């Protein structure tokens, strides 16, 4: 028999080892304390690898250097848009002789480390795409069976964010597979923001999603369909997030973000009003703001939307509380989120597309505002609207939004 104190020490040693193992397996990388902002190629440029025919629109080294330079030139980097993220179709179809991923030698002649170094010189960060399966969604090498090798490769290249997709794999493996990639990233010693597609694949497979577990291992995660360049796509995402907010909202916060997908302001499918609506609601959701647009050819009216500092401040609010849909009144939906300093952001979204503008009101109680009277500021118009008692009333154009900041009056 062992002495009593030795047994107790043994038990506590086991608890300590388990706790340390759990810390090592959890993400806990201190990153993404506010939603990441930047640029991602996928929605706008897809998997276009025909650089001979389309040299200005294909997935190659020049595209990312050009878009990164545009972030700087347009002043967007200084507003927080610092991530330049590569999506699918960047690699060779085969790994190198040592089993490592390698960039397509024709389209990325200097390699990914060179691209990362150039981004860092510009004061930007670089992200890359991987897939948990045997192949990526575009048919390029996946990471299944290569998690630690790929994590170390990304770290050696100087990668700052990894988006891991989930094509070509048994979805039931993701519940352990994505945490294993978290462990692999932790082992590299390089801080890398981890973006997961895990819960969306479980949704598609009708597997119940444990969002507490997802948030434990991922900095951000996709929940729903890929965004398309249309208002119908944007509206469907907003509807899904509103309908499922009780699952999403409790786990969101500094270091953990629900990702409704890219910002498509400046592309082809949205009117100016619809672009304003997407940007405002993504800010209300405390969502990543990853632009997918040709920044070298963006219209001034669209640039004005994405560089609105007052709406960016809502998105980046340090409380990190995801906004909630608090009212549905026909085609009008109202969203509210608390901000630092006992203030609030509220957004009135009008999904109707017939006739003219709609006049609508919401009470302060409905918007979870703990005051009887507030002052309001219109964040797109950048003007103060005066004070409101008990309720706030606005006029909203079809498929558009009014986003306000409310300050309670004591």
HELIX and SHEET records of a PDB file:
HELIX    1   1 UNK A    4  UNK A   25  1                                  22    
HELIX    2   2 UNK A   42  UNK A   45  1                                   4    
HELIX    3   3 UNK A   61  UNK A   73  1                                  13    
HELIX    4   4 UNK A   77  UNK A   79  5                                   3    
HELIX    5   5 UNK A  111  UNK A  121  1                                  11    
HELIX    6   6 UNK A  147  UNK A  157  1                                  11    
HELIX    7   7 UNK A  171  UNK A  173  5                                   3    
HELIX    8   8 UNK A  174  UNK A  188  1                                  15    
HELIX    9   9 UNK A  198  UNK A  204  1                                   7    
HELIX   10  10 UNK A  211  UNK A  217  1                                   7    
HELIX   11  11 UNK A  231  UNK A  243  1                                  13    
HELIX   12  12 UNK A  245  UNK A  248  1                                   4    
HELIX   13  13 UNK A  249  UNK A  251  5                                   3    
HELIX   14  14 UNK A  272  UNK A  284  1                                  13    
HELIX   15  15 UNK A  295  UNK A  297  5                                   3    
HELIX   16  16 UNK A  300  UNK A  306  1                                   7    
HELIX   17  17 UNK A  309  UNK A  315  1                                   7    
SHEET    1   A 8 UNK A 257  UNK A 259  0                                        
SHEET    2   A 8 UNK A 220  UNK A 222  1                                        
SHEET    3   A 8 UNK A 193  UNK A 196  1                                        
SHEET    4   A 8 UNK A 161  UNK A 165  1                                        
SHEET    5   A 8 UNK A 125  UNK A 131  1                                        
SHEET    6   A 8 UNK A  83  UNK A  85  1                                        
SHEET    7   A 8 UNK A  37  UNK A  40  1                                        
SHEET    8   A 8 UNK A 289  UNK A 291  1                                        
SHEET    1   B 6 UNK A 324  UNK A 329  0                                        
SHEET    2   B 6 UNK A 332  UNK A 339 -1                                        
SHEET    3   B 6 UNK A 343  UNK A 350 -1                                        
SHEET    4   B 6 UNK A 400  UNK A 408 -1                                        
SHEET    5   B 6 UNK A 373  UNK A 378 -1                                        
SHEET    6   B 6 UNK A 383  UNK A 389 -1                                        
SHEET    1   C 2 UNK A 358  UNK A 363  0                                        
SHEET    2   C 2 UNK A 391  UNK A 396 -1                                        
END                                                                             
